[in-house]
């Protein structure tokens, strides 16, 4: 898995100076090194572009790496709303998105994401693309909340669904959220409102279309 991802990153996503600087800023601010992989980021950009998405909701901003990848998919014609628990993280993400040229197209809501999602639902907000990459235990709750505010045929992308391969290979030692993600993957696969598939890129990204 690691060799395959390294190959994909090397061939299809050569070094991106801007994103390298984002990773450096995350490290300098003492934040965890948990951004999406380069190939996963490129995948998100292409997905947004193919879906012609213009109104994106992101759950989990960190330092803005995935936010830039998402925004690159809609260029100057879209808007990104990002939910982030930590204000420090949101501020860095905003700074990095501004450097990338998307400062006027992104807004951040800080605090518990489920509270922000409920507020958005009450305001009748609707989105055509979602990216979930936050605390794994709340993935099922995030998914249902996103479905409630999704446009018809909206796309929901969810990161880290393979948990380093432990969801599929019982010979590997389970990690903290391995079982949680096994249950989540089955939930998505069986969900009556979704048509979904898991793509083994990075740490696994599930792509779902809202029926």
RODO-2510 file (C-alpha; in nm, 4 decimals, decimal comma):
residues 211
     n   res          X          Y          Z
     1     x     0,0000     0,0000     0,0000
     2     x     0,2760     0,2463     0,0935
     3     x     0,4765     0,1586    -0,2179
     4     x     0,1722     0,2012    -0,4397
     5     x     0,0892     0,5398    -0,2886
     6     x     0,4511     0,6512    -0,3185
     7     x     0,4454     0,5542    -0,6850
     8     x     0,1208     0,7454    -0,7470
     9     x     0,2467     1,0528    -0,5603
    10     x     0,5736     1,0482    -0,7537
    11     x     0,4280     0,9989    -1,1018
    12     x     0,1003     1,1891    -1,0900
    13     x     0,1599     1,4619    -0,8329
    14     x     0,5132     1,6040    -0,8553
    15     x     0,6288     1,8449    -0,5869
    16     x     0,3906     2,1365    -0,5381
    17     x     0,5749     2,4280    -0,3792
    18     x     0,2627     2,5927    -0,2379
    19     x     0,1388     2,2740    -0,0722
    20     x     0,4894     2,2030     0,0588
    21     x     0,4792     2,5443     0,2270
    22     x     0,1412     2,4575     0,3785
    23     x     0,2888     2,1400     0,5266
    24     x     0,5814     2,3419     0,6623
    25     x     0,3438     2,5898     0,8254
    26     x     0,1525     2,3064     0,9899
    27     x     0,4754     2,1676     1,1336
    28     x     0,5946     2,5107     1,2470
    29     x     0,2697     2,5638     1,4369
    30     x     0,3010     2,2337     1,6202
    31     x    -0,0025     2,0836     1,4509
    32     x    -0,0367     1,7125     1,3687
    33     x     0,0956     1,5885     1,0349
    34     x    -0,2364     1,4444     0,9166
    35     x    -0,3099     1,6308     0,5934
    36     x    -0,4310     1,4300     0,2959
    37     x    -0,1611     1,2717     0,0795
    38     x    -0,0510     1,4580    -0,2372
    39     x    -0,2337     1,2115    -0,4605
    40     x    -0,5467     1,2293    -0,2443
    41     x    -0,5366     1,6066    -0,2731
    42     x    -0,5071     1,5885    -0,6511
    43     x    -0,7927     1,3385    -0,6533
    44     x    -1,0130     1,5846    -0,4628
    45     x    -0,9290     1,8611    -0,7096
    46     x    -1,0275     1,6429    -1,0026
    47     x    -1,3458     1,5223    -0,8295
    48     x    -1,4639     1,8779    -0,7613
    49     x    -1,3910     1,9742    -1,1200
    50     x    -1,5671     1,6701    -1,2693
    51     x    -1,8691     1,7231    -1,0422
    52     x    -1,8729     2,0915    -1,1395
    53     x    -1,9224     2,1636    -0,7697
    54     x    -1,9526     2,5271    -0,6684
    55     x    -2,0581     2,5156    -0,3038
    56     x    -1,8377     2,2902    -0,0901
    57     x    -1,8536     2,2018     0,2780
    58     x    -1,5396     2,0682     0,4440
    59     x    -1,5367     1,9103     0,7894
    60     x    -1,1857     1,9380     0,9324
    61     x    -0,9672     2,2226     0,8059
    62     x    -0,6366     2,1625     0,9856
    63     x    -0,3902     2,3919     0,8045
    64     x    -0,5742     2,4291     0,4774
    65     x    -0,4020     2,1646     0,2630
    66     x    -0,7219     1,9862     0,1618
    67     x    -0,9029     2,3192     0,1414
    68     x    -0,6626     2,4392    -0,1275
    69     x    -0,7032     2,1128    -0,3170
    70     x    -1,0816     2,1458    -0,3059
    71     x    -1,0740     2,5114    -0,4091
    72     x    -0,8454     2,4355    -0,7019
    73     x    -1,1296     2,2237    -0,8376
    74     x    -1,3745     2,5124    -0,8596
    75     x    -1,1174     2,7867    -0,9300
    76     x    -1,2696     3,1384    -0,9188
    77     x    -1,6328     3,0255    -0,9446
    78     x    -1,6968     2,8475    -0,6144
    79     x    -1,7216     2,8859    -0,2387
    80     x    -1,5767     2,6722     0,0411
    81     x    -1,7194     2,6581     0,3920
    82     x    -1,4899     2,4810     0,6349
    83     x    -1,5768     2,3548     0,9824
    84     x    -1,2898     2,3392     1,2303
    85     x    -1,2904     2,2750     1,6044
    86     x    -0,9718     2,4698     1,6783
    87     x    -0,9646     2,8428     1,6061
    88     x    -0,5848     2,8306     1,5733
    89     x    -0,6155     2,5751     1,2963
    90     x    -0,8865     2,7739     1,1182
    91     x    -0,6730     3,0889     1,1277
    92     x    -0,3762     2,9100     0,9720
    93     x    -0,5986     2,7494     0,7097
    94     x    -0,7453     3,0892     0,6214
    95     x    -0,3964     3,2323     0,5869
    96     x    -0,2857     2,9502     0,3594
    97     x    -0,6000     2,9677     0,1451
    98     x    -0,5416     3,3416     0,1090
    99     x    -0,1842     3,2811    -0,0087
   100     x    -0,3250     3,0348    -0,2609
   101     x    -0,5581     3,3023    -0,3976
   102     x    -0,8839     3,1740    -0,2477
   103     x    -0,9117     3,4010     0,0561
   104     x    -1,2325     3,5667    -0,0642
   105     x    -1,3950     3,2331    -0,1440
   106     x    -1,3545     3,0545     0,1880
   107     x    -1,5211     3,0955     0,5274
   108     x    -1,4593     2,9140     0,8554
   109     x    -1,6971     2,8108     1,1302
   110     x    -1,5141     2,7167     1,4503
   111     x    -1,6368     2,4951     1,7304
   112     x    -1,7906     2,1459     1,7382
   113     x    -1,8762     2,0503     1,3805
   114     x    -2,2088     1,8892     1,4689
   115     x    -2,3266     2,2181     1,6182
   116     x    -2,2171     2,4044     1,3063
   117     x    -2,3907     2,1481     1,0859
   118     x    -2,7137     2,1897     1,2818
   119     x    -2,6887     2,5677     1,2448
   120     x    -2,6378     2,5357     0,8695
   121     x    -2,9394     2,3063     0,8441
   122     x    -3,1551     2,5552     1,0345
   123     x    -3,0492     2,8244     0,7868
   124     x    -3,1482     2,5972     0,4967
   125     x    -2,7965     2,5962     0,3552
   126     x    -2,7318     2,3487     0,0742
   127     x    -2,4070     2,2104    -0,0685
   128     x    -2,3134     2,0107    -0,3755
   129     x    -1,9853     1,8635    -0,2469
   130     x    -1,8688     1,7520     0,0978
   131     x    -1,5324     1,6426     0,2313
   132     x    -1,5190     1,4711     0,5698
   133     x    -1,1801     1,4431     0,7399
   134     x    -1,2184     1,4945     1,1142
   135     x    -1,2680     1,2892     1,4328
   136     x    -1,3481     0,9376     1,3197
   137     x    -1,5954     0,8509     1,5917
   138     x    -1,8361     1,1120     1,4590
   139     x    -1,8156     1,0025     1,0952
   140     x    -2,1651     0,8448     1,0999
   141     x    -2,3101     1,1630     1,2520
   142     x    -2,1281     1,3838     1,0027
   143     x    -2,2502     1,1700     0,7173
   144     x    -2,6150     1,1959     0,8179
   145     x    -2,5832     1,5697     0,8769
   146     x    -2,4300     1,6179     0,5335
   147     x    -2,7068     1,4190     0,3648
   148     x    -2,9635     1,6501     0,5259
   149     x    -2,8100     1,9596     0,3634
   150     x    -2,7047     1,8010     0,0358
   151     x    -2,8301     1,8988    -0,3063
   152     x    -2,9588     1,6122    -0,5171
   153     x    -2,6644     1,4239    -0,6719
   154     x    -2,4223     1,5953    -0,4345
   155     x    -2,0901     1,4193    -0,3812
   156     x    -1,9623     1,3200    -0,0362
   157     x    -1,5936     1,2297    -0,0063
   158     x    -1,4634     1,0741     0,3166
   159     x    -1,0953     1,0301     0,4038
   160     x    -0,9022     0,7676     0,6060
   161     x    -1,1517     0,4889     0,5469
   162     x    -0,8834     0,2187     0,5118
   163     x    -0,7008     0,2975     0,8383
   164     x    -0,3635     0,1951     0,6925
   165     x    -0,5179    -0,1207     0,5514
   166     x    -0,6296    -0,2574     0,8885
   167     x    -0,9984    -0,2623     0,7907
   168     x    -0,9220    -0,5162     0,5172
   169     x    -0,6287    -0,7197     0,6511
   170     x    -0,6817    -0,9082     0,9758
   171     x    -0,3092    -0,9927     0,9901
   172     x    -0,2386    -0,6258     1,0626
   173     x    -0,2715    -0,4969     1,4161
   174     x    -0,5881    -0,2932     1,4606
   175     x    -0,5478     0,0797     1,5218
   176     x    -0,7705     0,2869     1,7520
   177     x    -1,0470     0,3485     1,4990
   178     x    -1,0161     0,0368     1,2836
   179     x    -1,3417    -0,1164     1,4031
   180     x    -1,5186     0,2192     1,3932
   181     x    -1,4230     0,2587     1,0297
   182     x    -1,5242    -0,0981     0,9424
   183     x    -1,8718    -0,0189     1,0729
   184     x    -1,8762     0,3154     0,8949
   185     x    -1,7748     0,1629     0,5616
   186     x    -2,0573    -0,0883     0,5879
   187     x    -2,2973     0,1917     0,6826
   188     x    -2,2077     0,3842     0,3677
   189     x    -2,2225     0,0764     0,1470
   190     x    -2,5710    -0,0127     0,2718
   191     x    -2,7106     0,3425     0,2985
   192     x    -3,0384     0,3753     0,1037
   193     x    -2,9689     0,7387     0,0144
   194     x    -2,6165     0,6838    -0,1197
   195     x    -2,4466     0,5234    -0,4157
   196     x    -2,0863     0,4743    -0,3038
   197     x    -1,7482     0,3183    -0,3708
   198     x    -1,4189     0,3122    -0,1815
   199     x    -1,1080     0,4218    -0,3727
   200     x    -0,7777     0,2879    -0,2298
   201     x    -0,5755     0,6060    -0,2722
   202     x    -0,3881     0,7625     0,0195
   203     x    -0,5474     0,6125     0,3290
   204     x    -0,8627     0,5370     0,1342
   205     x    -1,1305     0,7795     0,0168
   206     x    -1,4946     0,6828    -0,0088
   207     x    -1,6911     0,8614    -0,2797
   208     x    -2,0690     0,8712    -0,2473
   209     x    -2,3422     1,0305    -0,4568
   210     x    -2,6562     1,1429    -0,2762
   211     x    -2,9586     0,9956    -0,4509
***
